[in-house]
C-alpha cells in the first residue's frame, strides 16, 4: 500500500507541474543593458522591435522616424531630457531609469532627446 501512495503523490506532483505555468513562461522581459552615456530606445514594448542608441555627447537629436511618437520601451544610462514639441512637454530621465511599456505614456508623444536635465 505504501508503494501505491508514493506513486499517487508522484503523479499528483507531475500533474501539478504540467498544469501550473512556469515562472519563466510568465516573467516579463528582462531589462537589457545600455552603454554608459546613452539612452537605448525600442519601437515595441518589452525591449523588442527596432532599436536606436542615443548618446549624450551627440547633443539634441530628433527621434528617428520609426521612433517619432512611437517609443515602446527604453533604458537610460545617463541623464537626458525627452521632449515633445507640440504642445511643449519635457520629461527628465535619470541614469538607471527604464520603462518596458512606454508607448501608452510619453513614448507615444516623444519628438526628441537632449542631454542633461530639462
Buried (B, 14 or more C-beta within 10 A) or exposed (E): EEEEEEEEEEEEEEEEEEEEEEEEEEEEEEBBEBEEBBBBBBBBBBBEBEBBBBBBEEEEEEBEEEBEEBBBBBBBBBBBBBBBEEEEBBBEBEEEBBBBBBBEEBBEBBBBBBBEEE
